[in-house]
Amino acid sequence: MEDEKAIALLEVQAMAAAIAGLDAMLNCADVRLIHIERRLGGRLVTVAVDGSIGAVTAALEAGREAASKVGKVKQSEIIARPHPEILKFLYTDGNKP
């Protein structure tokens, strides 16, 4: 169902690619940034957004394309109807679903 929640994860090499990808994701669809994970001094960055399944699908596609122009996309994934335990892991900033 279109209005069900989903999460999109985009993992890239380099902070600049993460910013470019995230900007495209947020501008493309009605999604919300829920989590940022930086590893290796910002050389490996994962961003997570949530929204409807259709919105996160469109956002991830746009984010992957924009990030690949700036750096290397390592991984991307959509989690449709995430389990509540996954939500505890990703919503670390107090912005619960």
C-alpha positions in Angstrom: 0.0 0.0 0.0 1.3 3.4 -1.0 0.8 5.1 2.4 2.7 2.5 4.4 6.0 3.6 5.9 9.4 2.7 4.4 13.0 3.5 5.1 15.7 4.1 2.4 19.4 3.7 3.2 22.1 5.2 1.1 25.7 4.4 1.9 28.4 6.3 0.0 32.1 6.8 0.1 32.9 10.5 1.0 31.0 13.2 2.8 30.5 15.3 -0.3 28.7 12.4 -2.0 26.5 11.9 1.0 25.5 15.5 1.0 24.8 15.5 -2.7 22.8 12.3 -2.4 20.8 13.5 0.6 20.0 16.9 -1.0 18.6 15.1 -4.1 16.6 12.7 -1.8 15.1 15.5 0.2 14.3 17.6 -2.9 12.9 14.8 -4.9 10.1 13.4 -2.7 8.3 13.9 0.6 10.8 12.1 2.8 12.5 13.0 6.1 16.1 12.5 7.3 16.1 10.2 10.3 19.6 9.0 10.7 23.2 9.7 9.6 26.1 7.4 10.3 29.7 8.4 9.7 32.5 5.9 9.7 36.2 6.2 9.0 36.4 9.9 9.6 33.5 10.6 7.2 34.9 8.6 4.4 32.0 6.2 4.6 28.6 7.8 5.3 25.1 6.2 5.5 22.0 8.4 5.4 18.5 7.1 6.1 15.2 8.7 5.2 11.6 7.7 5.8 8.3 8.3 4.1 5.8 6.3 2.0 7.1 3.4 0.0 6.7 5.4 -3.2 8.4 8.4 -1.9 11.5 6.6 -0.5 11.8 4.6 -3.7 11.9 7.8 -5.8 14.2 9.5 -3.3 16.7 6.7 -3.2 16.8 6.6 -7.0 17.5 10.3 -7.1 20.0 10.1 -4.3 22.0 7.3 -5.8 22.2 9.1 -9.1 23.3 12.4 -7.5 25.8 10.8 -5.2 27.4 8.7 -8.0 28.3 11.9 -9.8 30.4 13.1 -6.8 31.7 9.8 -5.3 31.1 6.1 -5.0 27.8 4.6 -3.9 28.6 1.6 -1.8 25.1 0.3 -1.0 21.5 1.3 -1.1 18.4 -0.4 0.3 14.7 0.1 0.9 13.1 -1.4 3.9 9.3 -1.5 3.4 7.2 -1.7 6.5 10.2 -1.9 8.9 9.9 -3.9 12.1 9.6 -1.8 15.3 12.9 -3.0 16.5 14.6 -1.6 13.4 12.9 1.8 14.1 14.6 1.8 17.6 17.9 1.5 15.9 17.4 4.2 13.3 15.4 6.9 15.1 18.1 8.0 17.5 17.5 11.7 17.5 14.1 11.7 19.1 12.2 12.1 15.8 10.0 9.0 16.2 7.8 7.9 13.3 
